Amino acid sequence: MTLGAIWAQSLDRVIGDGQGMPWHIPEDLKHFKDITMGEPVIMGRKTWESLPERFRPLPGRENFVLSRQAAGAWSAGATIIRELPIDGWIMGGGEIYAATVADADVLEITIVDATFAEELGDRAVYAPEIPATFTLDEETDWQQGETHRFKFQRWVKIQPTA
């Protein structure tokens, strides 16, 4: 396993509103589960707290929460960490993605065929820009989801030539 980041974003790079995602695409949730099952997942405290309690911790995965806060009742089921581990799947939120995307080896991104920035205004949380050190490795055709069309992309870090 290497370090990866996984997220869904709208065409205008919105990943949520600080509480959740403004779409419901079961196929994306299945994709997330398929990619991360059996692997560590790494998230910030806000993302951890945004997960419905019945899904905390995410089953079948070791759950790490990157936080400056001490472990307590709020973190039951998760391991609190202060530094990014060597491997696992970064799963949000916006601040965590921005701070760690350059360290990732692979990005799994779901593109949602919609825009939300104007609607959400200052509540919008954004995906990071994809660093120039990544190249698009795989991309599916557009598929119709429950609420929006979507497609999956896999970006990999360009390995320097010797």
Summary of the structure (lengths in Angstrom):
residues: 162
radius of gyration: 15.4
end to end distance: 23.3
largest distance: 49.4
contacts: 471
relative contact order: 0.27
helix: 25%
strand: 31%
